[in-house]
Amino acid sequence: MPTQVKRAERKAKKSYTLSSESVAFLEIMRKKRRAASVSSVLEEILQAVRRRQEQAKIDQSVSSYYSSLSGKDAKELNDWSEFALGEFPGEP
């Protein structure tokens, strides 16, 4: 889904040199998405990459937290999660 950029946001006009393959790809994506401009397609791509990086950082933090738990604390959390899942049968 295309990201709608608010008109009130400030944008910086920059110039970048891209390979002809990258330019062709961006043009194809612009047409495919019926986007107003190649810049808007590039903005969407960058936003998606940024979101993936942020999610990876969160995932790593969660993983580090659970890895840092003692065996007793991990078991207690597991017991609570099993209890909670038992309280809501049929829920995903």
Backbone bond lengths (Angstrom), bond angles and torsions (degrees), N, CA, C in turn:
res aa  C-N    CA-C-N  psi(-1)  N-CA   C-N-CA  omega(-1)  CA-C   N-CA-C  phi
1 M - - - 1.449 - - 1.528 107.91 -
2 P 1.314 117.51 130.63 1.465 120.59 -177.90 1.524 111.65 -65.02
3 T 1.290 114.98 140.88 1.456 121.37 176.48 1.522 108.02 -82.44
4 Q 1.312 116.11 127.04 1.455 120.53 177.57 1.516 108.07 -88.96
5 V 1.308 116.65 120.15 1.451 121.74 179.04 1.522 107.58 -92.88
6 K 1.329 115.67 126.84 1.463 120.30 -179.68 1.518 109.87 -64.00
7 R 1.311 115.85 138.49 1.460 120.54 179.62 1.524 111.49 -63.70
8 A 1.337 116.49 -27.76 1.460 119.90 -177.43 1.534 111.98 -73.75
9 E 1.353 116.88 -18.06 1.465 119.15 -179.94 1.519 110.20 -67.60
10 R 1.319 114.76 143.13 1.458 119.75 175.39 1.508 108.68 -80.88
11 K 1.293 115.48 138.39 1.455 121.13 176.67 1.517 107.96 -119.73
12 A 1.310 114.68 148.47 1.459 120.14 178.15 1.518 107.92 -106.24
13 K 1.304 115.76 128.64 1.456 119.78 177.77 1.520 107.74 -86.01
14 K 1.339 116.10 121.25 1.454 122.88 -178.70 1.515 109.06 -130.36
15 S 1.287 115.79 159.62 1.456 121.66 177.58 1.522 108.26 -122.85
16 Y 1.330 116.72 129.51 1.459 122.27 179.95 1.514 109.16 -129.43
17 T 1.296 115.81 149.04 1.456 121.04 176.88 1.520 107.96 -99.74
18 L 1.324 116.13 122.93 1.459 122.17 -178.40 1.517 109.80 -121.85
19 S 1.324 115.12 155.86 1.467 119.20 176.23 1.529 108.68 -67.11
20 S 1.314 115.79 158.45 1.468 119.63 179.03 1.526 110.69 -62.85
21 E 1.350 116.91 -31.44 1.460 120.31 177.44 1.529 111.43 -65.37
22 S 1.330 116.17 -40.44 1.464 120.20 179.02 1.525 111.06 -67.22
23 V 1.305 116.50 -41.08 1.468 120.68 178.34 1.528 109.59 -62.94
24 A 1.323 117.01 -44.30 1.471 121.05 179.06 1.524 110.15 -62.29
25 F 1.329 116.68 -42.45 1.463 120.93 178.30 1.518 111.05 -59.78
26 L 1.326 116.91 -46.82 1.463 120.95 179.79 1.517 111.79 -62.01
27 E 1.322 116.43 -39.49 1.475 120.15 177.81 1.525 111.03 -64.82
28 I 1.329 116.50 -42.54 1.472 120.57 177.90 1.521 109.95 -61.31
29 M 1.339 116.30 -44.81 1.463 120.27 179.09 1.525 111.50 -63.78
30 R 1.327 116.87 -38.47 1.472 120.01 178.38 1.514 110.29 -60.65
31 K 1.332 116.50 -46.11 1.464 120.33 -179.83 1.523 111.22 -66.61
32 K 1.330 115.95 -43.31 1.463 121.17 -178.41 1.528 111.07 -61.46
33 R 1.318 116.34 -41.41 1.467 121.76 -178.14 1.520 112.93 -88.48
34 R 1.327 115.02 -5.34 1.469 121.04 -176.20 1.526 110.02 54.51
35 A 1.319 113.98 41.71 1.466 120.56 -179.14 1.520 109.77 -78.70
36 A 1.306 115.16 155.60 1.459 121.14 -178.37 1.524 112.08 -69.01
37 S 1.344 115.67 -30.56 1.459 118.66 -176.15 1.524 110.79 -155.82
38 V 1.320 114.92 162.96 1.457 120.58 173.99 1.522 108.96 -65.61
39 S 1.321 117.23 -36.05 1.465 120.82 178.57 1.527 111.39 -58.15
40 S 1.324 117.24 -40.07 1.468 119.49 179.75 1.524 111.11 -67.42
41 V 1.332 117.39 -34.93 1.471 120.98 176.30 1.520 109.73 -66.38
42 L 1.311 116.27 -45.65 1.461 120.71 179.08 1.531 110.31 -61.52
43 E 1.318 117.36 -40.05 1.463 121.99 177.33 1.534 110.26 -60.50
44 E 1.331 117.29 -44.13 1.463 121.14 178.51 1.528 111.07 -61.54
45 I 1.315 116.99 -43.26 1.461 121.50 179.82 1.527 109.93 -61.92
46 L 1.323 116.62 -46.07 1.462 120.47 -179.48 1.530 111.64 -64.76
47 Q 1.326 116.70 -39.93 1.474 120.52 177.72 1.531 109.99 -62.04
48 A 1.329 117.66 -41.86 1.465 121.55 179.70 1.524 111.12 -64.05
49 V 1.326 116.88 -42.37 1.467 120.66 177.94 1.521 109.94 -63.22
50 R 1.318 117.18 -43.53 1.457 121.33 179.39 1.534 111.08 -62.15
51 R 1.337 117.08 -42.75 1.467 120.12 178.39 1.531 111.06 -62.77
52 R 1.343 116.63 -41.64 1.473 119.71 178.74 1.531 110.93 -63.16
53 Q 1.314 117.15 -40.87 1.467 120.26 178.36 1.524 111.07 -64.60
54 E 1.331 116.57 -41.98 1.460 120.26 178.89 1.523 110.59 -64.40
55 Q 1.346 117.03 -40.88 1.462 120.71 178.87 1.523 110.66 -65.66
56 A 1.324 117.40 -40.08 1.470 121.00 178.10 1.518 110.32 -62.38
57 K 1.319 117.06 -38.85 1.465 121.14 178.55 1.528 110.55 -64.95
58 I 1.318 116.93 -42.85 1.472 121.14 177.57 1.521 109.91 -63.82
59 D 1.332 116.75 -45.98 1.465 120.96 179.63 1.526 110.97 -58.69
60 Q 1.331 116.37 -41.83 1.464 120.71 179.15 1.520 110.99 -64.92
61 S 1.326 117.02 -39.94 1.464 120.77 178.80 1.529 111.06 -64.42
62 V 1.315 116.61 -42.58 1.465 120.72 178.75 1.525 109.80 -64.33
63 S 1.316 116.28 -45.14 1.461 121.10 179.18 1.532 110.86 -60.60
64 S 1.325 116.40 -43.90 1.465 120.52 178.98 1.524 111.14 -62.35
65 Y 1.338 115.48 -39.88 1.468 119.34 179.33 1.521 110.40 -61.20
66 Y 1.338 116.46 -50.84 1.461 119.01 -177.51 1.523 111.76 -66.95
67 S 1.311 117.51 -32.21 1.466 120.91 177.67 1.524 111.62 -68.76
68 S 1.327 116.16 -26.30 1.462 119.97 -177.74 1.532 112.81 -82.72
69 L 1.322 117.71 -10.01 1.464 120.20 -177.49 1.522 111.29 -71.48
70 S 1.313 114.69 146.62 1.459 119.32 173.70 1.523 107.90 -71.77
71 G 1.303 116.21 164.23 1.466 120.32 178.79 1.512 112.17 -57.57
72 K 1.346 116.13 -40.32 1.463 121.14 179.98 1.528 111.10 -64.26
73 D 1.346 116.58 -45.89 1.465 120.33 -179.75 1.529 111.09 -65.45
74 A 1.322 116.97 -39.58 1.459 121.01 179.36 1.526 110.30 -64.02
75 K 1.332 116.59 -41.73 1.464 120.15 178.96 1.519 110.64 -64.45
76 E 1.332 116.35 -41.86 1.462 119.82 179.33 1.535 110.82 -61.32
77 L 1.311 117.20 -45.01 1.475 120.15 177.87 1.526 110.72 -62.59
78 N 1.309 116.77 -40.63 1.460 120.64 178.60 1.533 110.56 -63.22
79 D 1.327 116.56 -43.04 1.467 120.32 178.54 1.525 110.81 -61.31
80 W 1.340 116.84 -42.88 1.468 120.61 178.96 1.532 110.71 -64.54
81 S 1.323 116.98 -39.88 1.473 118.77 -179.52 1.517 110.81 -66.95
82 E 1.338 117.41 -39.15 1.464 120.03 177.45 1.522 110.74 -64.72
83 F 1.333 116.76 -40.04 1.458 120.89 176.97 1.529 110.46 -60.93
84 A 1.341 116.15 -48.14 1.473 120.72 -178.54 1.524 110.85 -61.73
85 L 1.315 117.54 -43.17 1.465 120.37 178.63 1.523 111.51 -63.20
86 G 1.328 116.92 -33.84 1.463 120.65 177.64 1.513 112.90 -69.65
87 E 1.321 117.05 -25.02 1.467 122.08 -179.92 1.525 112.35 -77.48
88 F 1.332 116.98 -18.99 1.463 121.17 -177.06 1.525 110.01 -126.74
89 P 1.321 117.65 65.28 1.471 118.95 -179.09 1.529 110.09 -63.61
90 G 1.306 114.96 143.76 1.465 119.96 179.10 1.506 114.06 87.26
91 E 1.312 118.37 -10.30 1.460 121.46 176.92 1.527 108.20 -83.05
92 P 1.335 117.13 144.83 1.472 118.72 178.91 1.508 113.29 -68.16
